[in-house]
Amino acid sequence: MKTHLHCRSAVLLAMSLLPGSALATPMPSLTGTWELTAADTLYADGHRVHGFGEHPQGRMMVDGAGRYVIEIYRVPGMNFVSGNKATGTEAEFRDAMMRNSVHYGHVMLDTVHHHIIFDVERAVFPNWEGKRQVRDYMLEGDRLSYQVPASSTGDGTAAISEWRRLGN
């Protein structure tokens, strides 16, 4: 019995030392609080603009179970003249909707295919609710970026989000 356990331990140790082995490197984690550093729009012709203004603000928080919440805002927003969000003008309602991207659900990394996968439970844009969003990502240290292949604007642009993990 001891020999069998010793052999299995030796095999696992050898596998962990092989290049490219899943055991050789730890699975990257998104756990923590992230600060938005860019929220841009990429057009088909290659030009890139700030989709949420010059200085967008946002947070992404991911817990140890992969539950996440993302909030992205263009600042400043248009104030409602009435001071009552139920009686805004058409322009005020449009600005309130278009100045943010907010959703929550579960997130995971597929390191084999290099995808970040969001299973959206609730979103300000209701068309995303109950949907899976798969995006290419880059994670280098405390920097994360990903592209939404077809943005919610419906105009064929790609949304690019870039984040920096905040210290604990």
Helices and strands as residue ranges (DSSP letters): H 2-17, E 32-42, E 48-50, E 57-62, E 67-73, G 85-87, H 90-98, E 100-110, E 115-123, G 126-128, E 132-140, E 143-148, E 158-165
